[in-house]
Amino acid sequence: MEKRRVVVTGVGLITPLGVGVRASWDGLINGKSGIRHITQFDASNFPTQIAGEVEGFNPEDYIEPKEVKKMDRFIHFAVAAATMAMEDSALKISEHNAERVGVIVGAGMGGLPAIEHYHSVLLEKGPRRITPFFIPMLIINLASGQISIKYGAKGPNSAAVTACATGTHSIGDAFKIIQRGDADAMIAGGTESVITPLGIGGFNAMKALSTRNNEPEKASRPFDRDRDGFVMGEGAGVVVIESLESARARDARIYAEIIGYGMTSDAYHITAPAPEGEGAARCMAAAIKDAGVTPEVVGYINAHGTSTKYGDELETAAIKKIFGEHAYKLCVSSTKSMTGHLLGAAGGVEAVISILSIYSSIVPPTINIENPDPECDLDYVHHKSRQLTINYAMSNSFGFGGTNACLLFKKFREV
């Protein structure tokens, strides 16, 4: 059976650069940082006091007020980004197509704020004061569940939970569901909001976070010699993807086509990448093979690029291994230099960025590269965005536990 073509018809973003696609995209292409001092709790006693917080977000703009209290912040973000993507796509779900539209939106850590809050309630006021909505607030699949309830999407419904690869796996899995004919459209992506004492404290205990507290906007510096860890962010990135037949039937605007998806495991270590980026390299190769293209067609890679020493070096090594001499002709940027690392939401956000790079013919930059790491010697689009026609773009996501995911997008053409 011939594989169905799958296209992107709607996008939604909530990032530390702003609420909505326009605010986030404008910030990215202008090299703006969304990293600030933490305001969601008193971080003065923490080694890390900075993060990429979403400002100006009101969940009641997207969710009925009485429903807001039934969801933790990561679900608020998921529903909001899905609402943006659905409105952007103009896809309507009715009784005629409801069973052919599904949802896969995941998170890496889920309702940590609710867990922390209600643990305190339990200790201070007892078990009778725990809200009956506590469990639905925190479980990760309720991101997909709440979206499906809002829109009446009765097709395939799931939630990937693969750490920092979550958003990419969600979109890739949704792509395969449509490609094989089990749905005609999917709402897919990632969401996260864990800028909390336990979230920051836990990553601090691992020594994974930057402690450049005196220069928040310069703290996330992928591929720079002086990087000292990642900066946590929050937000969501969601896409509406459809079979080409579905999009054509309603004359939808098409941003790009999804053509390849790779997923692998390092099978090496709970947090460290495999030597020489071996697992990441196999994942990129798998996405390219799935797409049926050669590495030389790829013009842009939105790198995982977290601003950690080994992560950035080994991703660079993996790119060189798969692309050979073409690696030096590629544009490679880490937009985490501006958004911070959105954990489970990162892959969803960066998929949207890759799609918009193709659609707008603009490659966003990597900011804060002041002293390039000699081990990281590719074209990272330093400091300023670049006008460039991109026919193929790859988005990389690599998570704790050695889980890897890559998506390959193509500029849409009818033939």
C-alpha positions in Angstrom: 0.0 0.0 0.0 1.4 3.4 -1.0 2.1 5.7 1.9 -0.1 8.8 2.1 1.5 12.2 2.0 1.2 14.2 5.2 1.2 18.0 5.3 1.2 20.7 8.0 -1.8 23.0 7.9 -1.8 24.7 11.4 0.7 25.8 14.0 0.5 27.1 17.6 3.3 28.4 19.9 3.6 29.5 23.4 7.2 30.3 24.4 9.2 32.5 26.7 9.4 34.9 23.7 5.6 35.4 23.7 2.1 34.0 23.5 1.3 33.1 19.9 3.2 32.2 16.8 3.8 35.8 15.7 5.3 37.0 19.0 7.5 33.9 19.2 8.6 33.9 15.6 9.4 37.6 15.6 11.5 37.2 18.7 13.4 34.3 17.2 14.2 35.9 13.9 15.3 39.1 15.7 17.7 37.2 18.0 15.8 38.0 21.2 16.3 36.1 24.4 13.3 35.1 26.6 15.5 34.2 29.6 14.9 36.2 32.8 15.1 35.9 36.6 12.6 33.4 38.0 9.4 35.0 39.3 7.2 31.9 39.8 8.9 31.2 43.2 11.6 32.6 45.4 14.8 31.1 43.8 17.3 33.3 45.8 18.7 30.2 47.6 19.0 28.1 44.4 22.3 27.8 42.4 20.1 28.7 39.3 17.9 31.7 39.6 17.0 32.1 35.9 14.6 30.5 33.4 12.5 31.1 30.4 9.1 31.9 31.8 6.0 32.6 29.7 4.7 36.1 30.5 1.2 37.5 29.8 -0.5 34.2 29.4 -4.2 34.0 30.5 -5.7 30.5 30.3 -9.2 31.9 30.3 -8.5 33.3 26.8 -8.6 29.6 25.6 -10.4 27.6 28.3 -13.8 28.1 30.1 -13.1 29.7 33.5 -14.7 26.9 35.4 -12.5 24.4 33.6 -9.3 26.2 34.2 -9.0 25.0 37.8 -9.2 21.4 36.7 -5.9 21.6 34.8 -2.3 22.3 35.7 -0.4 24.9 33.8 1.1 22.4 31.3 -2.4 21.5 30.2 -3.4 25.1 29.9 -0.5 25.6 27.5 -1.4 22.5 25.5 -5.0 23.5 25.1 -4.0 27.1 24.2 -1.4 26.0 21.6 -3.8 23.5 20.1 -6.5 26.2 19.9 -4.1 28.4 18.0 -3.1 25.6 15.6 -6.8 24.6 15.0 -7.8 28.2 14.3 -4.8 28.6 12.0 -5.6 25.4 10.1 -9.4 26.2 9.9 -10.0 22.5 10.3 -13.5 21.8 11.5 -14.4 18.6 13.4 -18.0 17.4 13.0 -19.8 14.1 13.5 -18.8 13.3 9.9 -15.0 13.3 10.5 -14.6 13.1 14.3 -13.4 9.5 14.3 -10.8 10.4 11.7 -9.2 13.2 13.8 -6.9 12.3 16.7 -4.6 13.9 19.3 -1.0 13.1 20.5 0.3 15.8 22.8 2.9 14.8 25.5 5.0 16.3 28.2 8.2 15.2 29.9 7.3 15.8 33.5 3.7 16.8 33.6 1.9 18.3 36.6 4.9 18.9 38.9 3.4 22.3 40.2 0.2 20.5 41.2 2.1 17.7 42.9 4.2 20.2 44.9 1.2 22.4 45.9 -1.1 19.5 47.0 1.7 17.8 48.8 1.9 20.9 50.9 -1.9 21.0 51.3 -1.8 17.3 52.5 0.9 18.0 55.1 -0.7 21.3 56.4 -4.4 20.6 56.1 -4.9 16.9 55.7 -6.2 14.6 52.9 -9.7 16.0 52.8 -8.4 19.3 51.4 -7.0 17.6 48.2 -9.0 18.7 45.2 -10.9 15.9 43.4 -9.3 17.3 40.2 -5.7 16.6 41.5 -5.1 13.5 39.5 -6.6 14.8 36.2 -4.6 18.0 36.7 -1.2 16.2 36.7 -1.4 13.1 34.5 0.3 13.7 31.2 -2.3 12.2 28.9 -4.9 14.7 30.0 -3.1 17.2 27.7 -4.4 15.1 24.8 -7.6 14.3 26.6 -8.6 17.9 27.3 -7.8 18.8 23.6 -9.9 15.9 22.3 -12.8 16.8 24.6 -12.7 20.5 23.6 -12.8 19.6 19.9 -14.6 16.3 19.9 -11.7 14.5 18.2 -12.6 10.8 18.5 -9.7 9.3 16.6 -6.4 8.0 17.8 -5.5 9.5 21.2 -2.2 9.1 23.0 0.6 11.0 24.8 4.3 10.5 24.4 6.5 10.8 27.5 10.1 10.7 26.3 11.8 13.5 28.2 13.2 16.1 25.9 12.2 14.1 22.8 8.5 14.1 23.7 7.2 16.7 21.2 9.1 15.2 18.3 8.0 11.7 19.1 4.4 13.0 19.4 4.5 14.6 15.9 6.3 11.7 14.4 3.9 9.1 15.8 1.0 11.2 14.6 2.6 11.5 11.1 2.8 7.7 10.9 -0.8 7.3 12.0 -2.0 9.4 9.1 0.6 8.0 6.7 -0.8 4.5 7.2 -4.4 5.6 6.9 -5.6 5.3 10.5 -6.6 9.0 10.7 -7.0 11.9 8.3 -5.8 14.6 10.6 -3.9 14.8 14.0 -3.3 17.5 16.5 0.2 16.8 17.8 3.0 18.4 19.8 4.5 18.9 23.3 3.9 21.0 26.4 5.7 21.6 29.7 5.7 23.9 32.8 7.9 22.8 35.6 9.7 25.9 36.7 9.2 25.0 40.3 11.4 24.5 43.4 11.6 20.7 42.8 12.1 21.2 39.0 14.9 23.6 39.3 16.3 22.0 42.4 16.4 18.6 40.8 18.2 19.7 37.7 20.6 21.7 39.9 21.4 18.6 41.9 22.4 17.0 38.6 24.5 20.1 37.8 22.7 20.4 34.5 21.6 24.0 34.6 23.5 27.2 33.9 24.3 29.3 36.9 25.0 32.5 34.9 22.5 34.4 37.1 24.0 37.8 36.5 23.5 37.6 32.7 20.2 35.8 32.1 19.9 36.7 28.5 23.4 35.3 27.8 23.1 32.1 29.9 21.9 29.8 27.1 24.8 29.6 24.8 24.9 26.4 22.7 28.1 25.6 20.9 30.0 28.3 22.9 33.2 27.3 24.7 32.0 29.0 27.9 28.5 27.3 28.1 27.8 26.0 31.6 24.5 24.1 31.2 21.0 24.5 29.9 18.3 27.1 30.9 14.9 25.7 31.7 11.9 27.1 29.7 8.2 26.5 29.6 5.5 26.6 26.9 4.0 24.5 24.1 4.3 23.8 20.4 1.4 22.1 18.6 0.8 21.4 14.9 -2.2 20.3 12.9 -1.2 17.7 10.3 -3.4 16.1 7.7 -3.3 13.8 4.8 -2.7 15.7 1.6 -6.1 14.5 0.4 -7.8 16.0 3.4 -6.0 19.3 3.1 -6.7 19.5 -0.7 -10.4 18.7 -0.1 -10.9 21.8 2.0 -8.3 24.0 0.1 -6.2 24.4 3.2 -3.1 26.5 3.4 -0.1 24.2 3.6 3.1 25.2 5.5 5.3 22.2 4.7 5.2 18.4 4.2 6.5 15.9 6.7 8.5 13.3 4.9 10.7 11.5 7.5 10.7 10.3 11.1 13.5 8.5 12.9 13.6 7.2 16.5 16.4 5.3 18.2 17.9 4.5 21.6 21.5 5.0 22.8 21.1 2.1 25.2 24.1 3.7 27.0 23.4 5.9 30.1 20.5 7.5 31.9 21.6 11.1 31.2 24.8 11.2 29.1 24.7 10.9 25.3 26.4 7.9 23.7 30.0 8.3 22.6 30.5 10.2 19.3 26.7 10.9 19.3 26.2 7.3 17.9 22.5 7.1 18.8 21.8 10.6 17.5 23.5 9.8 14.2 21.5 6.7 13.7 18.3 8.6 14.4 19.1 11.3 11.8 20.0 8.5 9.3 16.7 6.8 10.0 14.7 10.0 9.3 16.6 10.5 6.0 16.0 6.8 5.0 12.3 7.0 5.9 12.0 10.1 3.7 13.7 8.4 0.8 16.1 11.2 0.2 19.9 11.7 0.4 21.6 13.7 3.2 22.8 16.3 0.7 19.3 17.7 0.2 19.0 18.9 3.8 19.6 22.7 4.1 18.8 23.4 7.7 18.9 21.5 11.0 17.2 22.9 14.1 19.6 21.3 16.6 18.8 19.9 20.0 21.7 22.1 21.1 21.0 22.4 24.8 24.1 24.4 25.8 25.6 21.5 27.7 29.2 20.5 27.1 28.9 17.0 25.9 25.5 17.4 24.3 26.5 20.1 21.9 29.8 18.4 21.0 28.3 15.0 20.4 25.4 16.4 18.3 28.0 18.2 16.2 30.0 15.0 15.8 26.8 13.1 14.8 25.9 15.6 12.2 29.4 15.3 10.7 29.1 11.5 10.7 25.8 11.5 8.8 26.3 14.5 6.4 30.1 14.2 5.8 31.4 17.3 3.9 27.8 18.5 3.4 27.8 19.1 7.2 29.8 22.3 6.6 27.3 23.5 4.0 24.3 23.2 6.3 22.8 25.8 8.4 22.5 24.5 12.0 21.0 26.6 14.7 19.9 26.1 18.3 16.8 28.2 19.0 17.2 27.1 22.7 19.7 30.0 22.9 16.6 32.2 22.9 13.8 30.1 24.3 15.8 28.0 26.8 15.1 24.3 26.9 11.4 23.6 27.1 11.9 19.9 28.0 8.9 17.9 26.7 7.7 20.9 24.8 11.0 21.5 23.0 10.4 19.2 20.1 6.9 20.6 19.4 8.2 24.2 19.5 11.3 23.4 17.3 9.2 21.5 14.8 7.1 24.6 14.3 10.2 26.7 14.0 11.6 24.3 11.3 8.3 24.4 9.5 8.2 28.2 9.6 11.8 28.4 8.4 10.8 26.5 5.3 7.6 28.5 4.8 9.2 31.9 5.4 12.6 31.2 3.9 14.3 32.5 7.1 16.7 30.6 9.3 16.7 31.8 12.9 20.1 32.3 14.6 22.0 30.8 17.5 22.7 33.8 19.8 25.4 34.1 22.5 28.2 32.4 20.5 31.0 34.6 21.7 33.9 32.1 22.0 33.2 29.2 19.6 34.0 25.8 20.9 36.7 24.3 18.6 34.8 21.0 18.7 31.7 22.8 17.4 32.8 24.1 14.0 29.7 24.1 11.8 27.7 27.0 10.5 25.5 27.8 13.5 24.0 31.0 12.0 25.7 33.2 14.6 23.7 36.0 16.1 21.5 37.1 13.2 18.8 35.3 11.2 19.5 34.5 7.6 17.3 34.8 4.5 17.6 31.5 2.7 15.4 29.2 0.7 15.1 26.0 2.7 13.7 23.0 0.8 14.4 20.4 3.5 14.7 21.0 7.3 15.5 18.6 10.1 14.5 18.9 13.7 16.5 17.0 16.3 15.5 16.0 19.9 17.4 13.8 22.2 16.2 12.9 25.7 17.4 11.5 29.0 17.4 7.7 28.9 19.1 7.9 25.5 15.8 8.3 23.6 16.3 10.1 20.2 13.8 11.5 17.7 14.2 13.3 14.4 11.7 14.8 11.9 12.4 15.8 8.3 10.2 18.4 6.7 10.1 19.5 3.0 8.9 22.6 1.2 5.5 21.6 -0.2 5.1 21.1 -3.9 2.0 19.5 -5.5 4.1 16.9 -7.3 
